[in-house]
C-alpha cells in the first residue's frame, strides 16, 4: 500500500512538470505528410546545391553586377543556411515553417518576367521557384486576410495584396538561369512578382506575414 501511494504521487508529479504542447508553435512541413492537393508526399529527388559565395567586388546601388548581368540593390545580410526557414505567419489557420529543401519539393515554376526599378534599370532574366499560392495554401489564410507582407532578413518589407500573391504568377525564386540563386540577388529565396515593380521583389526572404 505504501509503495502504491508513492508511485501514484510520482506519476502525478511527473504529469505536473511536463509542459503542455504550445498550440501556437510553428508546425513542420508538410502537415500530415502531404502537399497541397495531394494525399501523399510526392517523390522529391533533389540535387544537392553548392552554397553560393559573394563576388570579390560588390557593385554599388543600382550598379551592374558583371557576373550575372543584373543590377544590385540592397546589402546581403548574413544568413545561416543550416538553420534557414521561411515562416508563414499572421492571419492563417496553420502557421508553417519551411526549410529550403521543403520549398524545392513544391511544383516548380519558371518564368522570364521584366524586373523594373523605375528610374534606375530594367532587367530580364530566367527565374525558377515555387508559387506563393501553393505555399500559402499550406498555411490557409483566414477569410479576413487581405494582404501579405514579404519580410527580408535585412529588415526590408514590402506588402502586396493577397490576390496578387495568389494570382498564379507570383512566386518565390531559388534559381536564376537554371543555377542556384546568387547571394547578391536574394539567396536563399527572393520574391518574383511579375505584376509589380522591383521594390516588391523582396530578396533574402525569411517570412510571409498574412495581414
N, C-alpha and C positions, 0 to 999 in steps of 0.2 A: 504493500500500500504506500509506504514511504517513498519508494523508488518511482511508483506511478505518478505521484504528486510532483516529484522533482522533474520528471520527464515532461509532464504537462506544462509546468511553469517554463521550462526551457524552450518548448515549442512556441508558447505564447510570446516569450521574449524575442525569439528569433523573428517571428512574424512582425512584431512591432518595430524591429530595427531594419527591416527590409524596405527600401524606398519604393513607393508606388511608381508605376510607369507614367512618364510625363506625356500626356496626350498631345502637347504642343511640340514635341520633339520632331525634327525633320525625319521623314521616312527615307529608307534607302530605295534605290531604283533597281528593278521595276517592282512596284507594288504587286503582290500576289503573283510574282514571277511572270508578268505579262506586259505586253506593249499595247499601244493604242490600237483598238480594233482587232486584236488577236487574242486567242485563248492561251497560246504558249509563246514563250520567248523564241523568236526566230534564230536560226543559225547566224552567228556573227563572227566570221573568221577574219579577225583584224590583223593587218600587217603592222608590226611594231614600228613606231616612229623614231626618228632621231630628233631630239630636242634641239631646236634652232638656237643660234647664238647671234649676238648683236654684231653688226659690221664694225670694222675698225674706226670708220668715220661716220658719225651720225649727222645727217643734214639738219639744218635749222628749220623752223616752222615754215610749212608750205614749200619747202625746197624739195627738189627731186632726189629720190633715192636711186642711185645709179644701178644698184644690184637688182632692183625689181621694176624700175620704170614707174613707180608710184610716188606720189608726193607724201611728205611726212607731216603729221600733226600730232601733238602730244608727246610726252616723255614716258617711255616704257617703265612701268613700276616693277619692283622685284616681286615675283610670284614663285612660290614653292610648288613646282609642278607635282611633286609627290603627294601633296595634300590638296591639290586643286579640286574645287567643286563649283558647280553652278547651282545656286539656290533659287527656288521658285517659292515666293512668299507673298504675304498680303491677303487680299480678299480671294482666297482659294479654299476649296474643301480639303485638299490634301497637299500640304507643303511638301516639297520634294527637294532632295539634294542629289545632283548627278555628277558622276565622275566624267572625265574626258572620254574614256573608252565607252562608257554607257551612252554618252551623247552620239558617239560614232556608230552605235548599233541601231539608231533610228534610220528609217529610209533616207537615203542620200539624195540631195538635190544639187544641181549645178546650173549656174546662170552667168551671163556676161553683162550685167547692168552698168549703167553710167553712174559713176561716183562724182558728184558735183559739189564743190565748195565755192559758193558764189563769190566772184571777185578774185579768186585765187587760182583754181585749176579745175580741170575735168579729167578724170582717169577712167579708163575702161580696162577691166581685167576679168579673168575667169575665176569664180569663187565656187566652192562646194561646201556643203554643210547640212544642217538639219532644220526643217521648217519650224518656226516658232509655234505654229498652230499645233504641231504634233507634240511638242514639249509641254505646252500649256494644257493640252488635253490630259496629261498625266496629273497635273495639279488641280484641274477642274475649277476654273474661275467661277465665283459666285454670281448670281443673276444681277446683283447691283454693281459689279465691276465695270468700269468704263475705260480705264487706261492701263498702260504698262510702263513702268519706269525701268529703263535699262541702266544698270549700275556698273561702273568700271572700277577696277582695282586701284586706279589712280584718283578716285573720288569724283570723277566726272559722271554726270547723269543726264539722260535725255528721256523725255516722255512721249509716247506715241499712243494713239487711240487703240483700244483693244481690237477694234475692227481691222485696223491696219496690221496689227500683229497676227491676226487670224486670216489674212487675205489670201493665203496660199502662195504668196510670192516672197514674203519677208522670211528670212532665215538667219541662222547663226552659223557663220563660216569657220571651219577649222582647216580648210585648204585654200591655197592660192595657186592657180595654174597647175593643178594636179600635185602640188607639193605641200608639205606642212606649212601652215601659215607662218610667215616671218614675225619675229618679235616686234619689229618696228611697226608692223601693220596689224597687231592685235593678238598674237599668240598668247594663250591657247585658243581664244574664241573671240570673234567680233560679230557685230550685227551687220547684216546686209539688208537694207530697206529700200528696194528699188523705187518706191513711190515717194520717197523723201530725200532731201539733200543730205550731204555728207555729215552734217552735225548730228544726225540721228544714227549714223553708222558707228555706234559706240565700240571701242576697242577694249581688249583685256577684260571682257565681261566676267562678272562674278555673281550677278544677281538679276533676276527679273522680278520686280515688285509690282504686283497687281493692285491697282487702286480702285 
